[in-house]
Amino acid sequence: MLVSVQALRALAAWVVVFHHVMQVFFNFQADSFIGRLFAERGAVGVDIFFVISGLVIYLSTQGKDITPWRFMLNRVLRIVPAYWLYSLIAASIIAFANPVMPVQEFDLHHLLLSLLFIPAENPGGFGLYPTLNVGWTLNYEMFFYLLFALTFMLSERLRLVFVIVALMVFGLLATTQPWMSDFYRNSIVYEFVFGMLLGVAYTRGWIRQGLGWPLLVIAGSLLTIYHFDNSLRLLHWGVPSALIVAACIALEPWLKDNRLLSRMGDCSYSVYLLHVIILSLGWYLQASLNLSPALVIAACIPLIAVAAWGSYELIERRFFVRAKAWIDERSAEQRLRPLS
């Protein structure tokens, strides 16, 4: 993984964290410029995530002979364990300590749909959000993985075209077929394609390394995001996000030896999953004990970082490596069995 992309993934995760700080503690109301910035534009971290996801999936599968089944299995092993754990923790809080997450209601059927990455109306009545609210993005991720898995039945050069056509077909079906969720009409799904296009550009050497032009591109993209809301999300936030990712790739020579940034990128998925739980617990303590919001937020941030590091080491990395090794072992045994 490019360290520059890892660094950007970490930054995107923490931008989302502070976006939710503004939501949980201040209901998106802010007096300061920084506060308004995170409240109104912090959700762009998700757009950057989606572009990076398309890039990483494209690059990590280039030139590899993988079956659709094995690709999906690897993705499930990587995504599901931590997501299920924190979804069940959130569900337990909603069911048995509801004042911590008072806007939510527990519903077993909805929880099961959430764990299966099926979009469904949240029992709290605020949209198609799973039990662990941030998991709405994972519903798109798993949808993209499923489409990408199908491309392994085609020639490698047709993968990008297939994903684009499939997304267009699903978008059309979502507008005409009642059995298709409107969830998939969101143009944000095309940000995965932006990432794949960047993968093509990177492998063909079209992204030139440098310092000046990438910094100018990043500055221009940030100004674009600042001046436009997400009413036309793919254009207003998706395109600038793709340009930011491209610029960061160009900055790789200046970042490639930074182990801290690489490790922060490793932990970004856990940061994304668990931060709302910690922030909600912090908000409850702050409201119950009449504490200073600034003090509680200052305590929550390092707690999120430490918890995410532990989550990555124990759940994401260790479990994934062991599970993948066990599956490889079983597969090797099955291949050898007819010969014995």
Beta strands, then each sheet from edge to edge (+ up, - down):
end
